[in-house]
Amino acid sequence: MTATTENASQAPPARTDLHAPVVDWFDQHARDLPWRRPEAGAWGVMVSEFMLQQTPVNRVLPVYEQWLARWPRPADLAAEAPGEAVRAWGRLGYPRRALRLHGAAAAIAERHGGDVPTEHSQLLALPGVGEYTAAAVASFAYGQRHAVLDTNVRRVFARAINGLQYPPNATTAAERKLARAILPEDTAVAARWAAATMELGALVCTARSPQCHRCPIASQCAWRLAGSPEHQGPPRRTQTYAGTDRQVRGKLLAVLRESVSAVPQSSLDQVWHEPVQRARALDGLVADGLVEPLPGGFYRLPRG
């Protein structure tokens, strides 16, 4: 075997053979989620994408339904104070997402006549919208051809194509290149593939307990064919919550969300026993624009 032939044999295949089984599986097993229904529209898709970042579906569902009932269009949200978005966000976590979604809604109302833009570049130009969200909205709402790389998709690709248990801790250029390389050429199939790979990672190719017996591409999965080797890369990041500034911030915000008027410092002092950490958490909320300080030691959610 020549060197050229040997190198060619070691090159990863295009893996177009994965498209049909994954999409067919999705057609049969996709969850009936409100943001996947036609009536959700592009705004419903965008709201879901903001809410689903680092938050499981079961926690998002009730907040999503309440949000869309209150603000069925971007302009409805934009007309409210940003603090109302933070209030409605409830306990979804990472509340800066609420401010970013409010900012995106305001930009949509101002620049696009109240309609979520269809062009990827226009989506990417919205405040708070990054590469993933722009690609997801363009793909899921408008059926366009884009590589959509969330944690679930990255894990499916790491296992099925690269033979690794987990993807890198942060998305790499190589992952983006691979995602573009295996994206179906047909636009409609590509949009379906984006949703299908995400669902496969969420339901079957899970991080801790992959259910390979249910996987439509188990017989083609490089990781499984290699004997499911253990992760050899850097340690996986684990998120802690108890005792962290995140927990304190959440407790402070809970007091402010539940009050229709400004809250005195004395009320906030009761939520956490350690004064230095409590002050640091409150300062962080103010710096992030999630809390507005008022004269006399009072605080409230931002009014804009």
Short mmCIF file of the C-alpha atoms (twelve columns), coordinates in Angstrom:
data_MODEL
# 
_entry.id   MODEL 
# 
loop_
_atom_site.group_PDB 
_atom_site.id 
_atom_site.type_symbol 
_atom_site.label_atom_id 
_atom_site.label_alt_id 
_atom_site.label_comp_id 
_atom_site.label_asym_id 
_atom_site.label_seq_id 
_atom_site.Cartn_x 
_atom_site.Cartn_y 
_atom_site.Cartn_z 
_atom_site.pdbx_PDB_model_num 
ATOM 1   C CA . MET A 1   0.000   0.000  0.000  1 
ATOM 2   C CA . THR A 2   1.464   3.386  -0.934 1 
ATOM 3   C CA . ALA A 3   1.685   6.228  1.568  1 
ATOM 4   C CA . THR A 4   -0.984  8.139  -0.329 1 
ATOM 5   C CA . THR A 5   -3.354  5.178  -0.298 1 
ATOM 6   C CA . GLU A 6   -2.673  4.531  3.377  1 
ATOM 7   C CA . ASN A 7   -3.359  8.148  4.331  1 
ATOM 8   C CA . ALA A 8   -6.552  8.143  2.293  1 
ATOM 9   C CA . SER A 9   -7.748  5.005  4.053  1 
ATOM 10  C CA . GLN A 10  -7.173  6.678  7.422  1 
ATOM 11  C CA . ALA A 11  -9.045  9.864  6.526  1 
ATOM 12  C CA . PRO A 12  -12.434 10.140 8.226  1 
ATOM 13  C CA . PRO A 13  -15.314 9.325  5.880  1 
ATOM 14  C CA . ALA A 14  -17.781 12.009 4.860  1 
ATOM 15  C CA . ARG A 15  -20.416 10.057 6.831  1 
ATOM 16  C CA . THR A 16  -23.330 10.944 4.642  1 
ATOM 17  C CA . ASP A 17  -24.477 7.428  5.580  1 
ATOM 18  C CA . LEU A 18  -25.527 8.858  8.941  1 
ATOM 19  C CA . HIS A 19  -28.097 11.273 7.538  1 
ATOM 20  C CA . ALA A 20  -30.988 8.953  6.665  1 
ATOM 21  C CA . PRO A 21  -31.029 6.803  9.843  1 
ATOM 22  C CA . VAL A 22  -30.764 9.822  12.148 1 
ATOM 23  C CA . VAL A 23  -33.447 11.832 10.346 1 
ATOM 24  C CA . ASP A 24  -35.733 8.787  10.117 1 
ATOM 25  C CA . TRP A 25  -35.275 8.174  13.832 1 
ATOM 26  C CA . PHE A 26  -36.156 11.811 14.549 1 
ATOM 27  C CA . ASP A 27  -39.302 11.572 12.445 1 
ATOM 28  C CA . GLN A 28  -40.473 8.729  14.684 1 
ATOM 29  C CA . HIS A 29  -39.194 9.797  18.099 1 
ATOM 30  C CA . ALA A 30  -39.014 13.593 18.225 1 
ATOM 31  C CA . ARG A 31  -40.654 15.095 21.290 1 
ATOM 32  C CA . ASP A 32  -43.716 17.247 20.751 1 
ATOM 33  C CA . LEU A 33  -42.318 20.509 22.072 1 
ATOM 34  C CA . PRO A 34  -44.195 23.811 21.717 1 
ATOM 35  C CA . TRP A 35  -41.360 25.593 19.946 1 
ATOM 36  C CA . ARG A 36  -41.361 22.902 17.259 1 
ATOM 37  C CA . ARG A 37  -44.977 23.521 16.337 1 
ATOM 38  C CA . PRO A 38  -45.742 25.756 13.343 1 
ATOM 39  C CA . GLU A 39  -47.664 28.238 15.475 1 
ATOM 40  C CA . ALA A 40  -44.549 28.971 17.540 1 
ATOM 41  C CA . GLY A 41  -43.057 30.991 14.709 1 
ATOM 42  C CA . ALA A 42  -39.553 32.412 14.683 1 
ATOM 43  C CA . TRP A 43  -40.092 34.349 17.906 1 
ATOM 44  C CA . GLY A 44  -41.125 31.191 19.751 1 
ATOM 45  C CA . VAL A 45  -38.014 29.449 18.444 1 
ATOM 46  C CA . MET A 46  -35.795 32.337 19.525 1 
ATOM 47  C CA . VAL A 47  -37.298 32.454 23.015 1 
ATOM 48  C CA . SER A 48  -36.794 28.709 23.407 1 
ATOM 49  C CA . GLU A 49  -33.173 28.906 22.302 1 
ATOM 50  C CA . PHE A 50  -32.378 31.574 24.892 1 
ATOM 51  C CA . MET A 51  -34.143 29.628 27.625 1 
ATOM 52  C CA . LEU A 52  -32.696 26.220 26.785 1 
ATOM 53  C CA . GLN A 53  -29.074 27.315 27.124 1 
ATOM 54  C CA . GLN A 54  -27.751 25.290 30.088 1 
ATOM 55  C CA . THR A 55  -31.313 24.594 31.258 1 
ATOM 56  C CA . PRO A 56  -33.270 21.317 30.827 1 
ATOM 57  C CA . VAL A 57  -36.494 21.181 28.849 1 
ATOM 58  C CA . ASN A 58  -38.730 20.300 31.817 1 
ATOM 59  C CA . ARG A 59  -37.744 23.513 33.607 1 
ATOM 60  C CA . VAL A 60  -38.129 25.641 30.485 1 
ATOM 61  C CA . LEU A 61  -41.606 24.468 29.433 1 
ATOM 62  C CA . PRO A 62  -43.772 26.307 32.015 1 
ATOM 63  C CA . VAL A 63  -41.774 29.537 31.784 1 
ATOM 64  C CA . TYR A 64  -41.810 29.400 27.991 1 
ATOM 65  C CA . GLU A 65  -45.600 29.031 27.906 1 
ATOM 66  C CA . GLN A 66  -46.098 31.940 30.301 1 
ATOM 67  C CA . TRP A 67  -43.607 34.092 28.403 1 
ATOM 68  C CA . LEU A 68  -45.276 33.603 25.014 1 
ATOM 69  C CA . ALA A 69  -48.728 34.154 26.499 1 
ATOM 70  C CA . ARG A 70  -47.572 37.486 27.909 1 
ATOM 71  C CA . TRP A 71  -45.285 38.553 25.072 1 
ATOM 72  C CA . PRO A 72  -46.428 36.830 21.855 1 
ATOM 73  C CA . ARG A 73  -44.307 39.148 19.694 1 
ATOM 74  C CA . PRO A 74  -40.906 40.798 20.163 1 
ATOM 75  C CA . ALA A 75  -42.466 44.259 20.300 1 
ATOM 76  C CA . ASP A 76  -44.613 43.191 23.258 1 
ATOM 77  C CA . LEU A 77  -41.509 42.353 25.261 1 
ATOM 78  C CA . ALA A 78  -39.609 45.414 24.038 1 
ATOM 79  C CA . ALA A 79  -42.391 47.665 25.346 1 
ATOM 80  C CA . GLU A 80  -41.820 46.406 28.894 1 
ATOM 81  C CA . ALA A 81  -39.054 47.386 31.295 1 
ATOM 82  C CA . PRO A 82  -36.086 44.977 31.193 1 
ATOM 83  C CA . GLY A 83  -36.723 44.191 34.837 1 
ATOM 84  C CA . GLU A 84  -40.019 42.566 33.883 1 
ATOM 85  C CA . ALA A 85  -38.090 40.118 31.696 1 
ATOM 86  C CA . VAL A 86  -35.871 39.289 34.672 1 
ATOM 87  C CA . ARG A 87  -38.959 38.859 36.869 1 
ATOM 88  C CA . ALA A 88  -40.665 36.543 34.368 1 
ATOM 89  C CA . TRP A 89  -37.447 34.536 33.953 1 
ATOM 90  C CA . GLY A 90  -38.083 33.115 37.403 1 
ATOM 91  C CA . ARG A 91  -35.655 30.424 38.487 1 
ATOM 92  C CA . LEU A 92  -34.383 29.345 35.084 1 
ATOM 93  C CA . GLY A 93  -30.899 30.461 36.093 1 
ATOM 94  C CA . TYR A 94  -28.345 32.627 34.287 1 
ATOM 95  C CA . PRO A 95  -30.777 35.590 34.320 1 
ATOM 96  C CA . ARG A 96  -28.570 37.726 32.102 1 
ATOM 97  C CA . ARG A 97  -30.175 35.718 29.316 1 
ATOM 98  C CA . ALA A 98  -33.427 37.520 30.126 1 
ATOM 99  C CA . LEU A 99  -31.772 40.903 29.620 1 
ATOM 100 C CA . ARG A 100 -30.182 39.712 26.385 1 
ATOM 101 C CA . LEU A 101 -33.504 38.439 25.083 1 
ATOM 102 C CA . HIS A 102 -35.109 41.757 25.985 1 
ATOM 103 C CA . GLY A 103 -32.328 43.571 24.135 1 
ATOM 104 C CA . ALA A 104 -32.786 41.351 21.083 1 
ATOM 105 C CA . ALA A 105 -36.549 42.002 21.148 1 
ATOM 106 C CA . ALA A 106 -35.958 45.756 21.268 1 
ATOM 107 C CA . ALA A 107 -33.583 45.557 18.311 1 
ATOM 108 C CA . ILE A 108 -36.056 43.431 16.332 1 
ATOM 109 C CA . ALA A 109 -38.798 45.980 16.997 1 
ATOM 110 C CA . GLU A 110 -36.555 48.884 16.030 1 
ATOM 111 C CA . ARG A 111 -34.665 47.462 13.060 1 
ATOM 112 C CA . HIS A 112 -36.914 44.784 11.568 1 
ATOM 113 C CA . GLY A 113 -40.460 45.999 12.013 1 
ATOM 114 C CA . GLY A 114 -41.115 43.597 14.858 1 
ATOM 115 C CA . ASP A 115 -40.389 40.415 12.890 1 
ATOM 116 C CA . VAL A 116 -37.468 38.120 13.701 1 
ATOM 117 C CA . PRO A 117 -35.103 38.579 10.727 1 
ATOM 118 C CA . THR A 118 -34.639 35.715 8.310  1 
ATOM 119 C CA . GLU A 119 -31.002 36.294 7.341  1 
ATOM 120 C CA . HIS A 120 -28.298 34.640 9.414  1 
ATOM 121 C CA . SER A 121 -26.168 37.797 9.316  1 
ATOM 122 C CA . GLN A 122 -29.078 39.889 10.610 1 
ATOM 123 C CA . LEU A 123 -29.731 37.417 13.401 1 
ATOM 124 C CA . LEU A 124 -26.058 37.440 14.351 1 
ATOM 125 C CA . ALA A 125 -26.136 41.252 14.526 1 
ATOM 126 C CA . LEU A 126 -28.839 41.226 17.215 1 
ATOM 127 C CA . PRO A 127 -27.604 41.919 20.762 1 
ATOM 128 C CA . GLY A 128 -27.224 38.775 22.810 1 
ATOM 129 C CA . VAL A 129 -27.306 36.484 19.757 1 
ATOM 130 C CA . GLY A 130 -24.179 34.438 19.148 1 
ATOM 131 C CA . GLU A 131 -23.177 32.022 16.400 1 
ATOM 132 C CA . TYR A 132 -25.099 29.091 17.860 1 
ATOM 133 C CA . THR A 133 -28.365 30.974 18.423 1 
ATOM 134 C CA . ALA A 134 -28.256 32.622 14.991 1 
ATOM 135 C CA . ALA A 135 -27.711 29.264 13.291 1 
ATOM 136 C CA . ALA A 136 -30.401 27.569 15.407 1 
ATOM 137 C CA . VAL A 137 -33.066 30.191 14.681 1 
ATOM 138 C CA . ALA A 138 -32.222 30.287 10.972 1 
ATOM 139 C CA . SER A 139 -32.371 26.497 10.804 1 
ATOM 140 C CA . PHE A 140 -35.305 25.674 13.088 1 
ATOM 141 C CA . ALA A 141 -37.500 28.682 12.344 1 
ATOM 142 C CA . TYR A 142 -36.734 29.247 8.671  1 
ATOM 143 C CA . GLY A 143 -35.546 25.839 7.485  1 
ATOM 144 C CA . GLN A 144 -32.168 27.106 6.321  1 
ATOM 145 C CA . ARG A 145 -28.933 25.163 5.923  1 
ATOM 146 C CA . HIS A 146 -26.597 25.882 8.826  1 
ATOM 147 C CA . ALA A 147 -24.358 23.827 11.085 1 
ATOM 148 C CA . VAL A 148 -25.949 23.974 14.546 1 
ATOM 149 C CA . LEU A 149 -23.513 22.929 17.254 1 
ATOM 150 C CA . ASP A 150 -24.795 22.629 20.798 1 
ATOM 151 C CA . THR A 151 -23.450 20.320 23.497 1 
ATOM 152 C CA . ASN A 152 -25.685 17.440 22.428 1 
ATOM 153 C CA . VAL A 153 -24.695 17.636 18.762 1 
ATOM 154 C CA . ARG A 154 -21.018 17.916 19.624 1 
ATOM 155 C CA . ARG A 155 -21.251 14.776 21.760 1 
ATOM 156 C CA . VAL A 156 -22.960 12.806 18.962 1 
ATOM 157 C CA . PHE A 157 -20.259 13.841 16.490 1 
ATOM 158 C CA . ALA A 158 -17.447 13.125 18.964 1 
ATOM 159 C CA . ARG A 159 -18.677 9.575  19.460 1 
ATOM 160 C CA . ALA A 160 -20.116 8.616  16.095 1 
ATOM 161 C CA . ILE A 161 -17.402 10.140 13.925 1 
ATOM 162 C CA . ASN A 162 -14.291 10.797 16.014 1 
ATOM 163 C CA . GLY A 163 -14.551 7.773  18.320 1 
ATOM 164 C CA . LEU A 164 -14.280 9.871  21.494 1 
ATOM 165 C CA . GLN A 165 -16.479 9.636  24.560 1 
ATOM 166 C CA . TYR A 166 -16.742 13.410 24.950 1 
ATOM 167 C CA . PRO A 167 -16.019 16.470 22.819 1 
ATOM 168 C CA . PRO A 168 -13.542 19.127 23.990 1 
ATOM 169 C CA . ASN A 169 -14.630 21.417 26.823 1 
ATOM 170 C CA . ALA A 170 -15.020 24.319 24.375 1 
ATOM 171 C CA . THR A 171 -16.102 24.180 20.751 1 
ATOM 172 C CA . THR A 172 -13.085 24.019 18.434 1 
ATOM 173 C CA . ALA A 173 -12.451 25.058 14.854 1 
ATOM 174 C CA . ALA A 174 -12.084 21.368 13.966 1 
ATOM 175 C CA . GLU A 175 -15.582 20.655 15.287 1 
ATOM 176 C CA . ARG A 176 -17.041 23.505 13.249 1 
ATOM 177 C CA . LYS A 177 -15.256 22.264 10.149 1 
ATOM 178 C CA . LEU A 178 -16.553 18.737 10.691 1 
ATOM 179 C CA . ALA A 179 -20.118 19.959 11.269 1 
ATOM 180 C CA . ARG A 180 -20.030 21.901 7.987  1 
ATOM 181 C CA . ALA A 181 -18.459 18.971 6.141  1 
ATOM 182 C CA . ILE A 182 -21.177 16.481 7.084  1 
ATOM 183 C CA . LEU A 183 -24.102 18.888 6.730  1 
ATOM 184 C CA . PRO A 184 -26.542 17.500 4.130  1 
ATOM 185 C CA . GLU A 185 -26.494 19.379 0.832  1 
ATOM 186 C CA . ASP A 186 -30.275 19.533 0.562  1 
ATOM 187 C CA . THR A 187 -31.519 22.530 2.546  1 
ATOM 188 C CA . ALA A 188 -34.634 20.887 3.970  1 
ATOM 189 C CA . VAL A 189 -32.724 17.759 4.974  1 
ATOM 190 C CA . ALA A 190 -29.989 19.892 6.539  1 
ATOM 191 C CA . ALA A 191 -32.501 21.690 8.758  1 
ATOM 192 C CA . ARG A 192 -34.011 18.361 9.772  1 
ATOM 193 C CA . TRP A 193 -30.536 16.916 10.422 1 
ATOM 194 C CA . ALA A 194 -29.704 19.816 12.741 1 
ATOM 195 C CA . ALA A 195 -32.768 19.143 14.875 1 
ATOM 196 C CA . ALA A 196 -32.350 15.365 14.688 1 
ATOM 197 C CA . THR A 197 -28.738 15.260 15.880 1 
ATOM 198 C CA . MET A 198 -29.621 17.561 18.763 1 
ATOM 199 C CA . GLU A 199 -32.521 15.333 19.792 1 
ATOM 200 C CA . LEU A 200 -30.393 12.202 19.480 1 
ATOM 201 C CA . GLY A 201 -27.849 13.665 21.884 1 
ATOM 202 C CA . ALA A 202 -30.550 14.785 24.313 1 
ATOM 203 C CA . LEU A 203 -32.479 11.509 24.440 1 
ATOM 204 C CA . VAL A 204 -30.136 8.664  23.467 1 
ATOM 205 C CA . CYS A 205 -26.470 9.668  23.193 1 
ATOM 206 C CA . THR A 206 -26.515 11.250 26.629 1 
ATOM 207 C CA . ALA A 207 -23.426 12.304 28.549 1 
ATOM 208 C CA . ARG A 208 -23.605 9.873  31.467 1 
ATOM 209 C CA . SER A 209 -25.717 6.929  30.353 1 
ATOM 210 C CA . PRO A 210 -25.806 6.587  26.560 1 
ATOM 211 C CA . GLN A 211 -28.473 4.153  25.415 1 
ATOM 212 C CA . CYS A 212 -26.624 2.615  22.525 1 
ATOM 213 C CA . HIS A 213 -29.264 -0.101 22.112 1 
ATOM 214 C CA . ARG A 214 -31.719 2.627  21.065 1 
ATOM 215 C CA . CYS A 215 -29.352 4.488  18.767 1 
ATOM 216 C CA . PRO A 216 -30.127 4.391  15.023 1 
ATOM 217 C CA . ILE A 217 -26.429 4.623  14.145 1 
ATOM 218 C CA . ALA A 218 -24.981 2.325  16.808 1 
ATOM 219 C CA . SER A 219 -23.647 -0.062 14.170 1 
ATOM 220 C CA . GLN A 220 -21.752 2.826  12.546 1 
ATOM 221 C CA . CYS A 221 -20.588 4.617  15.702 1 
ATOM 222 C CA . ALA A 222 -16.795 4.908  15.826 1 
ATOM 223 C CA . TRP A 223 -16.732 5.131  19.629 1 
ATOM 224 C CA . ARG A 224 -18.846 2.009  20.086 1 
ATOM 225 C CA . LEU A 225 -16.907 0.082  17.452 1 
ATOM 226 C CA . ALA A 226 -13.697 0.983  19.315 1 
ATOM 227 C CA . GLY A 227 -15.077 -0.570 22.503 1 
ATOM 228 C CA . SER A 228 -16.402 2.659  24.060 1 
ATOM 229 C CA . PRO A 229 -13.006 3.825  25.397 1 
ATOM 230 C CA . GLU A 230 -12.926 6.074  28.451 1 
ATOM 231 C CA . HIS A 231 -12.319 9.792  28.056 1 
ATOM 232 C CA . GLN A 232 -8.589  10.574 27.863 1 
ATOM 233 C CA . GLY A 233 -8.713  14.346 27.489 1 
ATOM 234 C CA . PRO A 234 -8.773  17.125 30.084 1 
ATOM 235 C CA . PRO A 235 -11.102 16.505 33.054 1 
ATOM 236 C CA . ARG A 236 -14.729 17.254 32.348 1 
ATOM 237 C CA . ARG A 237 -15.951 20.487 33.902 1 
ATOM 238 C CA . THR A 238 -18.528 19.966 36.612 1 
ATOM 239 C CA . GLN A 239 -20.828 22.758 37.733 1 
ATOM 240 C CA . THR A 240 -21.429 23.321 41.415 1 
ATOM 241 C CA . TYR A 241 -24.140 25.550 42.834 1 
ATOM 242 C CA . ALA A 242 -24.509 25.211 46.598 1 
ATOM 243 C CA . GLY A 243 -22.566 27.888 48.428 1 
ATOM 244 C CA . THR A 244 -21.476 29.700 45.288 1 
ATOM 245 C CA . ASP A 245 -21.996 33.332 44.324 1 
ATOM 246 C CA . ARG A 246 -24.503 32.039 41.780 1 
ATOM 247 C CA . GLN A 247 -26.665 30.702 44.589 1 
ATOM 248 C CA . VAL A 248 -26.457 33.963 46.510 1 
ATOM 249 C CA . ARG A 249 -27.303 35.963 43.394 1 
ATOM 250 C CA . GLY A 250 -30.327 33.741 42.854 1 
ATOM 251 C CA . LYS A 251 -31.550 34.311 46.406 1 
ATOM 252 C CA . LEU A 252 -31.163 38.078 46.087 1 
ATOM 253 C CA . LEU A 253 -32.988 38.142 42.766 1 
ATOM 254 C CA . ALA A 254 -35.797 36.016 44.195 1 
ATOM 255 C CA . VAL A 255 -36.535 38.713 46.800 1 
ATOM 256 C CA . LEU A 256 -36.547 41.431 44.148 1 
ATOM 257 C CA . ARG A 257 -38.732 39.429 41.744 1 
ATOM 258 C CA . GLU A 258 -41.351 38.894 44.390 1 
ATOM 259 C CA . SER A 259 -41.641 42.591 45.248 1 
ATOM 260 C CA . VAL A 260 -43.473 45.143 43.108 1 
ATOM 261 C CA . SER A 261 -41.694 48.000 44.892 1 
ATOM 262 C CA . ALA A 262 -38.096 48.746 45.767 1 
ATOM 263 C CA . VAL A 263 -36.551 46.531 48.430 1 
ATOM 264 C CA . PRO A 264 -34.456 47.863 51.339 1 
ATOM 265 C CA . GLN A 265 -30.946 46.611 51.963 1 
ATOM 266 C CA . SER A 266 -32.116 45.090 55.251 1 
ATOM 267 C CA . SER A 267 -34.399 42.672 53.397 1 
ATOM 268 C CA . LEU A 268 -31.582 41.557 51.136 1 
ATOM 269 C CA . ASP A 269 -29.255 41.090 54.097 1 
ATOM 270 C CA . GLN A 270 -31.497 38.309 55.376 1 
ATOM 271 C CA . VAL A 271 -31.030 35.995 52.392 1 
ATOM 272 C CA . TRP A 272 -27.417 34.983 53.105 1 
ATOM 273 C CA . HIS A 273 -25.417 34.725 56.280 1 
ATOM 274 C CA . GLU A 274 -21.973 35.693 54.956 1 
ATOM 275 C CA . PRO A 275 -21.799 39.494 54.451 1 
ATOM 276 C CA . VAL A 276 -18.739 39.653 52.202 1 
ATOM 277 C CA . GLN A 277 -20.076 37.079 49.735 1 
ATOM 278 C CA . ARG A 278 -23.532 38.647 49.885 1 
ATOM 279 C CA . ALA A 279 -22.136 42.090 49.072 1 
ATOM 280 C CA . ARG A 280 -20.031 40.670 46.260 1 
ATOM 281 C CA . ALA A 281 -23.051 38.932 44.757 1 
ATOM 282 C CA . LEU A 282 -25.163 42.082 44.979 1 
ATOM 283 C CA . ASP A 283 -22.410 44.187 43.410 1 
ATOM 284 C CA . GLY A 284 -22.201 41.648 40.590 1 
ATOM 285 C CA . LEU A 285 -25.947 41.872 39.950 1 
ATOM 286 C CA . VAL A 286 -25.711 45.662 39.776 1 
ATOM 287 C CA . ALA A 287 -22.707 45.490 37.449 1 
ATOM 288 C CA . ASP A 288 -24.570 43.067 35.167 1 
ATOM 289 C CA . GLY A 289 -27.566 45.394 34.942 1 
ATOM 290 C CA . LEU A 290 -29.858 42.909 36.679 1 
ATOM 291 C CA . VAL A 291 -30.410 45.102 39.745 1 
ATOM 292 C CA . GLU A 292 -30.803 48.864 39.979 1 
ATOM 293 C CA . PRO A 293 -29.579 50.648 43.145 1 
ATOM 294 C CA . LEU A 294 -31.658 53.560 44.438 1 
ATOM 295 C CA . PRO A 295 -30.946 56.325 46.964 1 
ATOM 296 C CA . GLY A 296 -31.427 55.399 50.595 1 
ATOM 297 C CA . GLY A 297 -30.156 51.845 50.271 1 
ATOM 298 C CA . PHE A 298 -33.039 50.480 48.187 1 
ATOM 299 C CA . TYR A 299 -32.826 48.135 45.204 1 
ATOM 300 C CA . ARG A 300 -35.194 47.077 42.398 1 
ATOM 301 C CA . LEU A 301 -35.206 45.257 39.103 1 
ATOM 302 C CA . PRO A 302 -34.080 47.493 36.226 1 
ATOM 303 C CA . ARG A 303 -36.564 49.865 34.647 1 
ATOM 304 C CA . GLY A 304 -34.481 50.591 31.569 1 
# 
